[in-house]
Amino acid sequence: MSGPVLAESVRYADDGVVEILDRRVYPFEVSWVRCRTSEDVAVAIERMVTQSTGPLFAATAGMVLGAREARGDGPREAAARLRAAGARLIATRPTNNHIRDAVHAVLAATVGEDGDPGGEGTGDDPGRLTGEGRARLAGEELVAAVEAAARAHKDAYRARNAALGEHAASLLDDGTRVLTHCWADAFLIATVRAAQAAGRRLEFVCTETRPYLQGARLTAAALVEMGYRPTLITDGMVAAVLSDGLADVVLTGADRVTLDGHVVNKVGTLGVALAAHAFGVPFYALIDAPDPQAPTAADVVIEQRDGDEVLHALGRRTAAEGVTGYYPAFDVTPPHLVTGIVTESGVHRPGTFK
């Protein structure tokens, strides 16, 4: 069985353009947004063309475009241009650290980050250029180095997800009824694949996830592609579904997990966790690793999106004129509501990371 379309949602066209699957209209349309520059990629991320971990792959592609844009520059100018492209990509969506980590990985392996002009490389990693090597990069050599670094970061991310999926699947018995919130992307796909490989058949209940309906359009569609017939509920039905005993476990992705165990994820996750806690249903969050730069929830910027987005669904206004909207795109679930955090290294109790 081939993988879900969403598993490969960023691609390079033959003419060098980066194409990003438009998740705003999927699955009703399979439409690709064409990006010729790193700025085009940044705008696509801001406008929700790609979501969840999709921006990680978009960011690496944006860095490749940034290197191509710097082909005619000398080494110092090219490095500055690439760092600026990276900073622009990081600024698009500040809560999920995947973009930040992707950009930093590419910069560290090629031209160095801000404050490192290319003279501090150690060469300990055979895939990383030394400081002297970074200082000379320009033209096609820079493009090739950025392409290699982008590919290495994506490959490492996919390997981590495969390991995470194995650990998550180990929590699920045959016939387990799983409730999901929003679109856990590669985490969920890896978990399902691992469960299938172990011969376990699962059942799924998906929240629709307002206002972009990622659960209805993305999670449910991907599960159908993988051979399931998920049940869809509105966001407001979670407590009723859990009280009726219609789910055995809650699995969500996480956009960020802090070292003290707070789970930052799509807004609505906190309500799901509260309901799960009230009815004794285990709540697990999936993430490749906690963020070492976020010791506590106070270290995470919660993205505030335009409230007008809440007043619309699938391009149509759903609220009367004169109504205003409020849209914190993420919320924070405290550790005492989290049964466990599943990472590439195993299942952890919240707050046990160092």
C-alpha positions as CSV (number, residue, x, y, z in Angstrom):
1,M,0.0,0.0,0.0
2,S,1.4,3.4,-0.9
3,G,1.7,6.0,1.7
4,P,-0.7,8.9,2.2
5,V,-0.3,11.9,-0.1
6,L,0.4,14.1,2.9
7,A,3.5,12.1,3.7
8,E,5.3,13.7,0.7
9,S,3.8,17.2,0.6
10,V,6.8,19.2,-0.5
11,R,8.6,18.5,-3.7
12,Y,11.1,19.9,-6.2
13,A,9.7,20.4,-9.8
14,D,11.9,19.8,-12.8
15,D,12.2,23.6,-13.4
16,G,13.7,24.1,-10.0
17,V,10.6,25.4,-8.4
18,V,9.5,24.1,-5.0
19,E,5.9,22.8,-4.9
20,I,4.0,22.6,-1.6
21,L,0.7,20.7,-1.3
22,D,-2.0,23.2,-0.4
23,R,-3.4,21.7,2.8
24,R,-6.1,24.4,2.9
25,V,-8.0,22.7,0.2
26,Y,-6.9,19.0,0.5
27,P,-8.5,16.5,0.0
28,F,-11.2,18.2,-2.1
29,E,-8.4,19.4,-4.4
30,V,-4.9,18.2,-4.9
31,S,-3.3,21.5,-5.6
32,W,0.3,22.5,-5.4
33,V,1.6,26.1,-4.6
34,R,4.7,26.9,-6.6
35,C,7.4,28.7,-4.9
36,R,10.3,30.2,-6.8
37,T,12.1,32.0,-4.0
38,S,12.7,31.5,-0.3
39,E,10.3,34.4,0.4
40,D,7.6,32.5,-1.6
41,V,8.1,29.6,0.8
42,A,7.9,31.9,3.9
43,V,4.6,33.4,2.7
44,A,3.2,29.9,2.0
45,I,4.0,28.8,5.5
46,E,2.4,32.0,7.0
47,R,-0.7,31.5,4.9
48,M,-1.2,27.9,6.2
49,V,-0.5,26.3,2.8
50,T,1.4,23.7,4.8
51,Q,0.8,22.8,8.5
52,S,1.9,20.6,11.3
53,T,5.4,19.2,10.4
54,G,4.9,20.2,6.7
55,P,6.8,23.5,7.4
56,L,9.9,21.5,8.3
57,F,10.2,20.2,4.8
58,A,9.1,23.5,3.4
59,A,11.8,25.2,5.4
60,T,14.6,23.0,4.1
61,A,13.3,23.6,0.6
62,G,13.3,27.3,1.3
63,M,16.9,27.2,2.4
64,V,17.8,25.5,-0.9
65,L,16.0,28.2,-2.8
66,G,17.9,30.8,-0.7
67,A,21.2,29.2,-1.7
68,R,20.2,29.3,-5.3
69,E,19.3,33.0,-5.0
70,A,22.8,33.6,-3.6
71,R,24.6,31.9,-6.5
72,G,26.1,35.2,-7.8
73,D,27.4,36.4,-4.4
74,G,30.8,36.0,-2.9
75,P,31.2,33.8,0.2
76,R,30.5,36.5,2.8
77,E,27.5,37.9,1.0
78,A,26.1,34.5,0.2
79,A,26.4,33.5,3.9
80,A,24.6,36.7,4.9
81,R,21.8,36.1,2.4
82,L,21.3,32.5,3.5
83,R,21.2,33.5,7.1
84,A,18.6,36.2,6.3
85,A,16.5,33.7,4.4
86,G,16.7,31.4,7.4
87,A,15.6,34.1,9.8
88,R,12.6,35.0,7.6
89,L,11.5,31.3,7.6
90,I,11.9,31.0,11.4
91,A,9.7,34.1,11.9
92,T,6.8,32.7,10.0
93,R,5.4,30.5,12.7
94,P,7.2,30.8,16.1
95,T,5.5,28.1,18.2
96,N,6.6,24.9,16.5
97,N,10.4,24.6,16.7
98,H,10.7,22.3,13.6
99,I,11.4,25.3,11.3
100,R,14.0,26.7,13.7
101,D,15.8,23.4,14.0
102,A,15.7,22.8,10.2
103,V,17.2,26.2,9.5
104,H,19.8,26.0,12.2
105,A,20.9,22.5,11.0
106,V,21.3,23.7,7.4
107,L,23.2,26.8,8.5
108,A,25.5,25.0,10.9
109,A,26.4,22.5,8.2
110,T,27.2,25.1,5.5
111,V,27.9,28.7,6.3
112,G,27.6,28.8,10.1
113,E,25.0,30.7,12.1
114,D,25.0,34.4,13.1
115,G,28.2,35.1,15.0
116,D,30.0,32.2,13.4
117,P,31.6,33.5,10.2
118,G,33.0,30.1,9.4
119,G,36.0,29.9,11.6
120,E,34.9,27.6,14.5
121,G,34.0,24.3,12.8
122,T,35.4,21.2,14.4
123,G,35.0,18.7,11.6
124,D,33.9,16.0,14.2
125,D,30.8,15.3,12.1
126,P,31.9,14.0,8.6
127,G,28.7,15.5,7.2
128,R,29.5,19.0,8.5
129,L,32.0,21.3,6.9
130,T,34.8,22.7,9.0
131,G,34.9,26.4,9.7
132,E,37.5,26.9,7.0
133,G,35.4,25.0,4.5
134,R,32.3,27.0,5.3
135,A,34.1,30.3,4.9
136,R,34.8,29.5,1.2
137,L,31.3,28.4,0.2
138,A,29.7,30.2,-2.7
139,G,28.0,29.6,-6.0
140,E,27.1,26.1,-7.0
141,E,29.3,24.7,-4.2
142,L,27.1,26.4,-1.7
143,V,23.9,25.2,-3.4
144,A,25.2,21.6,-3.3
145,A,26.2,21.9,0.3
146,V,22.8,23.3,1.3
147,E,21.0,20.6,-0.7
148,A,23.0,17.9,1.1
149,A,22.4,19.4,4.5
150,A,18.6,19.8,3.8
151,R,18.5,16.1,2.7
152,A,20.4,14.9,5.7
153,H,18.0,16.8,8.1
154,K,14.9,15.4,6.4
155,D,16.3,11.8,6.4
156,A,17.3,12.1,10.1
157,Y,13.8,13.4,10.9
158,R,12.1,10.5,9.2
159,A,14.3,8.0,11.0
160,R,13.4,9.6,14.3
161,N,9.7,9.3,13.4
162,A,10.0,5.7,12.5
163,A,11.5,5.0,16.0
164,L,8.8,7.1,17.6
165,G,6.1,5.2,15.8
166,E,7.4,1.9,17.1
167,H,7.2,3.2,20.7
168,A,3.8,4.6,20.3
169,A,2.5,1.5,18.7
170,S,3.7,-0.5,21.6
171,L,1.1,1.3,23.8
172,L,-1.7,0.0,21.6
173,D,-3.3,-3.4,21.7
174,D,-5.2,-5.0,18.8
175,G,-8.5,-3.2,18.5
176,T,-7.6,-0.1,20.5
177,R,-9.9,2.8,19.9
178,V,-7.7,5.9,19.5
179,L,-9.0,9.5,19.7
180,T,-6.8,12.1,17.9
181,H,-6.9,15.9,17.9
182,C,-5.8,17.8,14.8
183,W,-3.2,16.4,12.4
184,A,-0.3,14.6,14.0
185,D,1.3,14.3,10.6
186,A,4.4,12.1,10.4
187,F,4.0,11.0,14.0
188,L,0.6,9.5,13.4
189,I,1.6,7.9,10.1
190,A,4.6,6.3,11.7
191,T,2.5,5.0,14.6
192,V,-0.1,3.5,12.2
193,R,2.6,1.8,10.0
194,A,4.3,0.3,13.1
195,A,0.9,-1.0,14.4
196,Q,0.1,-2.5,11.0
197,A,3.5,-4.2,10.8
198,A,2.8,-5.7,14.2
199,G,-0.5,-7.0,13.0
200,R,-2.6,-4.8,15.2
201,R,-5.8,-3.2,13.8
202,L,-6.8,0.1,15.4
203,E,-10.0,2.2,15.4
204,F,-9.9,6.0,15.2
205,V,-12.0,8.9,16.3
206,C,-10.9,12.2,14.9
207,T,-11.8,15.7,16.0
208,E,-12.7,18.0,13.1
209,T,-10.3,20.7,14.5
210,R,-11.6,24.2,13.9
211,P,-11.0,26.6,12.1
212,Y,-9.0,24.9,9.4
213,L,-10.6,21.4,9.9
214,Q,-7.3,19.6,9.9
215,G,-8.7,16.6,11.7
216,A,-11.6,16.3,9.2
217,R,-9.6,17.0,6.0
218,L,-6.1,15.8,6.8
219,T,-6.1,13.2,9.6
220,A,-9.3,11.4,8.5
221,A,-8.3,11.5,4.8
222,A,-4.8,10.0,5.6
223,L,-6.3,7.3,7.7
224,V,-8.7,6.4,4.9
225,E,-5.7,6.1,2.5
226,M,-4.1,3.8,5.1
227,G,-7.1,1.5,5.1
228,Y,-9.1,2.7,8.0
229,R,-12.7,4.1,8.4
230,P,-12.3,6.7,11.1
231,T,-15.2,8.3,12.9
232,L,-15.3,12.1,12.8
233,I,-16.6,14.3,15.7
234,T,-16.7,18.0,16.3
235,D,-14.3,19.5,18.8
236,G,-17.1,20.0,21.3
237,M,-18.0,16.3,21.4
238,V,-14.7,15.1,23.0
239,A,-16.0,15.0,26.6
240,A,-19.2,13.2,25.5
241,V,-17.3,10.6,23.5
242,L,-14.9,9.8,26.3
243,S,-17.7,9.8,28.9
244,D,-19.5,7.2,26.7
245,G,-16.4,5.0,26.7
246,L,-16.0,5.3,22.9
247,A,-12.2,5.7,23.0
248,D,-9.5,3.8,25.0
249,V,-6.6,6.2,24.6
250,V,-5.9,9.8,23.3
251,L,-2.9,10.3,21.0
252,T,-2.0,13.8,19.8
253,G,1.1,15.2,18.2
254,A,2.9,18.1,19.9
255,D,4.3,21.2,18.3
256,R,6.6,21.6,21.2
257,V,7.2,19.8,24.5
258,T,9.1,21.7,27.2
259,L,11.8,20.1,29.4
260,D,9.4,20.2,32.4
261,G,6.7,18.3,30.5
262,H,4.3,20.9,29.2
263,V,2.7,20.0,25.9
264,V,2.2,22.8,23.4
265,N,-0.1,21.8,20.6
266,K,-3.0,22.9,18.4
267,V,-5.6,24.9,20.4
268,G,-8.1,22.5,21.8
269,T,-5.6,20.0,23.0
270,L,-5.9,21.3,26.6
271,G,-9.6,20.6,26.5
272,V,-9.1,17.1,25.2
273,A,-6.5,16.4,28.0
274,L,-8.9,17.7,30.6
275,A,-11.7,15.5,29.4
276,A,-9.4,12.5,29.2
277,H,-8.2,13.1,32.8
278,A,-11.8,13.4,34.0
279,F,-12.8,10.1,32.5
280,G,-9.6,8.1,33.2
281,V,-8.5,7.9,29.6
282,P,-4.7,7.9,29.0
283,F,-3.4,10.9,27.2
284,Y,-0.1,10.6,25.2
285,A,1.7,13.3,23.2
286,L,4.0,12.4,20.4
287,I,7.1,14.4,19.5
288,D,10.5,13.5,18.2
289,A,12.2,15.1,21.2
290,P,11.5,17.8,23.8
291,D,13.0,21.2,23.0
292,P,16.2,21.8,25.0
293,Q,15.7,25.6,24.4
294,A,12.3,25.5,26.3
295,P,12.8,24.6,29.9
296,T,9.3,25.8,30.8
297,A,6.1,26.9,29.0
298,A,7.1,30.5,29.6
299,D,9.9,29.9,27.0
300,V,7.5,29.1,24.2
301,V,5.9,31.9,22.1
302,I,2.2,31.1,21.5
303,E,1.3,32.2,18.0
304,Q,-1.7,34.6,17.8
305,R,-3.3,34.4,14.5
306,D,-5.8,36.8,12.9
307,G,-9.2,36.4,14.7
308,D,-10.9,36.8,11.4
309,E,-9.8,33.2,10.6
310,V,-12.2,31.9,13.3
311,L,-15.1,33.6,11.5
312,H,-14.6,31.5,8.4
313,A,-14.5,27.8,7.4
314,L,-13.3,26.5,4.1
315,G,-13.3,30.0,2.7
316,R,-16.9,30.9,3.8
317,R,-17.9,33.2,6.6
318,T,-19.7,31.4,9.3
319,A,-20.4,34.3,11.7
320,A,-22.7,37.3,11.5
321,E,-21.3,40.7,10.6
322,G,-20.2,42.6,13.7
323,V,-18.8,39.5,15.4
324,T,-15.0,39.5,16.2
325,G,-12.8,36.5,16.5
326,Y,-10.0,35.4,18.8
327,Y,-7.5,32.8,17.7
328,P,-4.6,31.6,19.8
329,A,-3.3,28.9,17.4
330,F,-1.9,26.7,20.2
331,D,-2.6,26.0,23.9
332,V,-0.5,24.5,26.7
333,T,-1.3,21.2,28.5
334,P,0.3,20.9,31.9
335,P,2.3,17.8,32.9
336,H,-0.3,16.5,35.4
337,L,-2.7,15.9,32.6
338,V,-0.2,14.0,30.5
339,T,0.1,10.2,30.9
340,G,3.3,10.0,28.8
341,I,5.3,11.7,26.1
342,V,6.4,9.4,23.3
343,T,9.7,10.3,21.6
344,E,12.2,8.5,19.4
345,S,13.9,7.2,22.6
346,G,10.8,5.8,24.3
347,V,7.8,6.6,26.4
348,H,8.6,9.2,29.2
349,R,6.8,10.6,32.2
350,P,6.4,14.3,31.8
351,G,9.1,16.4,33.5
352,T,11.8,13.7,33.4
353,F,13.8,15.3,30.6
354,K,17.1,17.1,31.3
